[in-house]
Amino acid sequence: MRESPLVPELENNPFKKFFGRHWELVAAVTSGFVGALALGTSTYNVYLQRQQVRASVWPHVTMDSSSSDDGAVSIVIRNRGVGPAQIERVRVTVDGKRADDWMGALKMLLHKDTLPFIPDPSSLREEVLTPGMEVALVKVPTQRDSLEIMRATEHTPFAIEVCYCSTLDECWIVGLGEGTTAVSSCPPDAKPFVDMTDETKRWVHEYWRKKESENDGGTHDGG
């Protein structure tokens, strides 16, 4: 039987000689490539799962003004996302200066030592907005006072900023008329903004005490 003329060519083939001599190296490289491919696939699957989790707990807080039939105007925040929003920080600034509470902010804005009305604020300390939930940050009781505030904001910069985070510690800042911006975190202020300082609470208590006294005096006079 004649030998195939291809056999000498295969035996002299440099590729055959290389793979024959370095088979262990080739096997190691192949094994490494397969391992890297498996790791890449696993990493990508973890990434996809995280994206799905992020989408399932993503909060989206908006801030708008809202008016009622009696003329009262409120600043309202709403969670329009699908996950809870942890309110971490509130800041209110007037002409670049931070206010301590709503009473102080409105007095700074209107350049008054005493307001002719008492704003109705909400406390957001450790507040969690569930999906669909809304909270009025502050309510101005009359249309006349609301119009005075709106006119004042035309000449004096007035900003409200709320920083909130998701359950995955992803954070955003939302401002009145400013939209939402992603941030790395919501570090607390050394002196946090509150709905009412102790000084304001004392003033409000005294205000209503005087009102009650005036009403009682008027009742007795009428009697």
N, C-alpha and C positions, 0 to 999 in steps of 0.2 A: 504494500500500500504506500502510495506517495504521501509524504508529509506535506501538510498545508503550507503554502508559501507565506501565510500570515503569521505563523508561529514565531519564526525568527524576528519578524517585525515587532510583535508584541513583547518578545523577550528583550529586545533592544529599545523598547519604548521608555523614555526618561521618566514619564509620569508613573509608569508601573514600578520602576525602580525606586522612585521617591516615596510613593505610598507604601511600598513594601518595606522599606527601611524605616519609615517614620509613622508606622501605623498607630502607635500609641499617642503620638502627638496629634495626629488627625482626629483620633477618637476623642481626645481631651478637648480639642477646639470645638468639635461638633457638639459634645456634651455641654460645653460652656455656652455655646450659641443657643441651644435648646433651653438651658436654664435661664439665660437672660430673656429669651422670648417669653417664657412662662412667668418670670418676675414682672416683665412689662405688662403682660395681660392681666396679672393679678392687681398690679398698681392701678391700671386703668379701670378695672372693675370697682376697686375701692373708691376711686375718684367719682365714678358714676353714682355709686351708692351714696356718697357724701352729698353730691349735687341733689340727689333725690330727697335726702333728709333736709337739706337746706331749703329746698322748695316747699317741703311740707310744713316747715315751722317759720316761714318767712313772714315777719310783720311789716306793715307799711303804714306809718302814721302820717296823717295829713293835718294841717292846721288852717282853719277858716274862721271868718266872723259869721255870726248868725243873729238874726233879729226876730223878735216875737211880735205878736199882734199889739201888745201894750207899749211897744216902742223900745223895750229893753234890748240891749245888744250884748252878745256873749262872744268870747274867743273860745272856740271849740276844737279839741283834738279828737280824731277818729282813727281807729285801727282798721284799715281797709285790707289788711293782709290776711294770711291763713294761719298765722302762728301768734302766740302772745308777745306783747311788747313790754319789757320792763323799763319803766321810766327811771332813769338814773340821775338826771340833772335838769334843772330849769334855770334859765337866765333871762332877766329882763333888764334892758339897758335904755337909758334916756340920754340922748346926745353923747353916747359913748361911755356914760357912767352907769355902773351897776346899781340897781335898786335892791333894797333888802326885802321888800314885800310889795303887794299890789297897791296898798295905800300910799306908800312912799313913792312908788313909780308914778302914780297918777298925780300926786302933788308936785313932783319934779316936772312932769310934762306940762301941767297947767300953771306952774309957777304960783302955787297957792300954799299957804301954811296950813289951811284947813279946807277940806273938801265939803261941798254942800250936800254930798251924798255918801253913802257907805257902799263900796263895791262888795259884791258877793263872790268870794274866792273859793276855790277848791284846793284841798291839800293833796299833793301828788307824792308825798313821801312813801317810797317803796310801793308805789302804785303799779299794778300790772293791768294793761289793757288787753282783754281777750279779743279775738276776732269779732269785728262788728261793734265793739264797745266804743262809746264816745263820752267825753268828760268836758264840761265847761270850765276852762281855766279860771275865768273871771266873768262876772256879769255886771254890767252897768245898768241901774234900774230904770232910768227914764230916757226918752228920746232926746230931750233937751241936753242932758249931760253927755249923751253919746255923741251928739253933733259937736259939742264943744271939744270933746276929745279928738274927734276926727279932724276938726279944723286945726287943732294944736299939732297934730302929726304932720300936717302939711309944711310946717316951719321948723319942727324939732324932730330929729331922728329918734324913732321909737322902735325897738326891736324885741321880739320874744323868741327864745330859742329853747327847744326841748331836745335833750339827748337821750336816746333809748337803745336797748340792746335786745337781741333775740336770745333764745335758750342756748344757742351755740356761741354766745359771746361775740356775735357780729353786731356792730353798732352803727347808728346813723344819727344825724342832726336834722331836725325839721324846724323851719322858721316861718313866721307869718309872712306870706307872700314870697318866700325864698325857695320853696321846694325842699327836697330831701338830699342830703349829702352823706356818703359813707365815710366813717372815721374809724380809727384803730381802736378807740376806747372812749369812755365817758368819765374821766377822772373827776372826783368831787371837788367843789370849790372849798377853800378854807372857811368862807362864810357863806353857806348855801342860801339861796333864795327860798323864802317860805311864804305861805299864804298870808299869815299875819305874825308880825313880831310881838313880843310880850308888850312892848310899848303901845302898839296899835290895839292889842286886845284890851288894855286898860282904857285907852281913849274911847273905844267902842262901848265898853261897859259904862263909862261915865256918860257918854252921849245918850244911851238908852235910859239911863237912870234919870237924867234931866228931862227927857221926853215924857217919861212916866209921871214925873213930878208936875210937869206943865199940864198934862192931861188930867191929873187928879185935882190940881188947882182949878182948872176950868170947870170940872164937874161940880166942885164944891161951890164955886161962884155962881154957877147956873142954878144950883139948888137953893 
